[in-house]
Amino acid sequence: MKIIQEKHPLAIRWTHWVNFPILLIMIWSGLLIYWANDVYTVTIFGYTFVHFFPEWFYQWLHVPQRLAEGMAFHFLFMWFFTLNGIFYVLYTLVSGEWRLLLPNRHSIKEAWQVLLHDLHIRKMVPPQKKYNAAQRIAYTSIIIMGFGSVFTGLAIYKPVQFYWITWLCGGYHLARILHFALTIGYVFFFMIHIVQVVLAGWNNFRSVVSGFEVKDVPSIEEIEPVVEEQPKAQPLPVTLKKKANGKKTK
Amino acid sequence: MEKKLSKAELQELAIEKKIKRRNFISFSAFFIGAGAAFGGWKWLYDAEQETAGITAGVRKPLRRALNQTELFFRRVFSNDHKVKTYPKDRAAKNVRVNSDIGLNNDDFSAENWQLSILKNSGNVLKIGIEEIRSLPKTEIIYDFKCVEGWDQIQHWAGVRFIDFIAHYQLQEQAKMQYVGMETPDGEYYVGLDMESALHPQTLLAYEMNDKPIADVHGAPLRLIIPVKYGIKNLKRIGTISFSNQRPRDYWAEQGYDYYSGL
């Protein structure tokens, strides 16, 4: 039979979905700004593999000649991006969700096993709570990256007033490179994230909107023969309740 | 068929109902929220441009946001916050030239050039370059930052604006909120908040790399204001004025932040 299992608290769903369009706007407006001095490439031994970005890409997204507009959007939505991030971190700290999110000493080994499993090399995955080890690492990294974007952003936004931030970022020039690299990082994160969400299926996706997953557990009748000696139907509701955090299972 | 549903079946039905109800509520909220967000974005993206004045070229709500953000960050401004300086050998030999707006007047002659200080009394103070050169000289080697995103370590020298104010006894003028500077032909002009103008690293510069400034860099006298983007570092200063209203500013009329402070 089916049971409802609570998964994502409202605050986490809220910050997740609020962040999505904000980050999109930050990346887009950042692109409008970057265009004005688009000097970054991946060059190894004098050979340029990638130029950020090719002309067709700019034309496709109508990027050219919009520096001022990009800055105006960027310096408004930076507030929402930062506040939403602060709210998320505070929530995870206060609620104790951080325990499920932060990697622990087993996480690196387990994440490797998760990766092998996802690539269909390994059959078994290690036991997990809400998030597997790879998710713990990814979701913690993305928060550190978010912090990094605000920090390197401040370093290039107010390099004189926040000279110490600029200094910690290795100077103005490096801070801009880091700020850009983090953005590329988000794009990679996003692509992997989408693939994983599709693979994980509807039940998982729904939980990020509605908060719960539907689990199939053996019904009372099905398990009856196995637990012959036990009094009828007594222990199961208790376990159910406990699993579902004692809330809203009736 | 008349047999009553078992307890388990009833429970199952109740759960199904609950799942449906919660799905409906949460997805409705989700789509309403997404719709509202999209509507908000449409509103902002299609918002009317500001009325062209001292600032222009930006959607009204975004200009309000820029001005509010300015007020927030002006609170952290301090004369104790200095731009990082470098040893002389780090300075670029080939200094980047990014703009020649205001430098294209063929009638201009550096020999006859005089700086005009427009006092609020109506008097105009005219000062020649030799006189400015005789004032205490300050050097700075720092990372010049362009609003486009590039930066370059450059070496400039001249008189600090705050020293200049003191020498010509312009303290009364400097009590006002803004300084305006324009090129002699009036083609390029900037407005500066007084605290940034009086920052100890703000220079009226006449030398670059130990030589008199070349024409393309704004001979004979230009502004070097490290607490602002390059767009505020006016080349070839013709006039300086003081005001409690924001003076006109070339790039603020083109959609850029008026403050443009670093």
HADDOCK unambig.tbl for C-alpha pairs under 7 A between the chains (distance, minus, plus):
assign (segid A and resid 1 and name CA) (segid B and resid 12 and name CA) 6.55 0.50 0.50
assign (segid A and resid 2 and name CA) (segid B and resid 12 and name CA) 6.77 0.50 0.50
assign (segid A and resid 3 and name CA) (segid B and resid 15 and name CA) 6.79 0.50 0.50
assign (segid A and resid 36 and name CA) (segid B and resid 148 and name CA) 5.01 0.50 0.50
assign (segid A and resid 36 and name CA) (segid B and resid 149 and name CA) 6.96 0.50 0.50
assign (segid A and resid 37 and name CA) (segid B and resid 148 and name CA) 5.62 0.50 0.50
assign (segid A and resid 37 and name CA) (segid B and resid 149 and name CA) 5.58 0.50 0.50
assign (segid A and resid 37 and name CA) (segid B and resid 150 and name CA) 6.41 0.50 0.50
assign (segid A and resid 68 and name CA) (segid B and resid 255 and name CA) 5.48 0.50 0.50
assign (segid A and resid 68 and name CA) (segid B and resid 256 and name CA) 5.17 0.50 0.50
assign (segid A and resid 69 and name CA) (segid B and resid 58 and name CA) 6.93 0.50 0.50
assign (segid A and resid 69 and name CA) (segid B and resid 255 and name CA) 6.89 0.50 0.50
assign (segid A and resid 72 and name CA) (segid B and resid 62 and name CA) 5.93 0.50 0.50
assign (segid A and resid 72 and name CA) (segid B and resid 66 and name CA) 6.61 0.50 0.50
assign (segid A and resid 73 and name CA) (segid B and resid 62 and name CA) 6.86 0.50 0.50
assign (segid A and resid 76 and name CA) (segid B and resid 65 and name CA) 6.08 0.50 0.50
assign (segid A and resid 157 and name CA) (segid B and resid 262 and name CA) 6.27 0.50 0.50
assign (segid A and resid 158 and name CA) (segid B and resid 262 and name CA) 4.24 0.50 0.50
assign (segid A and resid 159 and name CA) (segid B and resid 262 and name CA) 5.67 0.50 0.50
assign (segid A and resid 160 and name CA) (segid B and resid 81 and name CA) 6.07 0.50 0.50
assign (segid A and resid 160 and name CA) (segid B and resid 82 and name CA) 5.89 0.50 0.50
assign (segid A and resid 160 and name CA) (segid B and resid 83 and name CA) 5.01 0.50 0.50
assign (segid A and resid 160 and name CA) (segid B and resid 227 and name CA) 6.35 0.50 0.50
assign (segid A and resid 160 and name CA) (segid B and resid 262 and name CA) 5.51 0.50 0.50
assign (segid A and resid 161 and name CA) (segid B and resid 76 and name CA) 6.58 0.50 0.50
assign (segid A and resid 161 and name CA) (segid B and resid 77 and name CA) 5.97 0.50 0.50
assign (segid A and resid 161 and name CA) (segid B and resid 81 and name CA) 5.46 0.50 0.50
assign (segid A and resid 161 and name CA) (segid B and resid 262 and name CA) 6.67 0.50 0.50
assign (segid A and resid 209 and name CA) (segid B and resid 26 and name CA) 6.35 0.50 0.50
assign (segid A and resid 209 and name CA) (segid B and resid 27 and name CA) 6.69 0.50 0.50
assign (segid A and resid 209 and name CA) (segid B and resid 30 and name CA) 6.90 0.50 0.50
assign (segid A and resid 210 and name CA) (segid B and resid 22 and name CA) 6.86 0.50 0.50
assign (segid A and resid 210 and name CA) (segid B and resid 23 and name CA) 6.11 0.50 0.50
assign (segid A and resid 210 and name CA) (segid B and resid 26 and name CA) 4.97 0.50 0.50
assign (segid A and resid 210 and name CA) (segid B and resid 27 and name CA) 6.88 0.50 0.50
assign (segid A and resid 220 and name CA) (segid B and resid 8 and name CA) 6.90 0.50 0.50
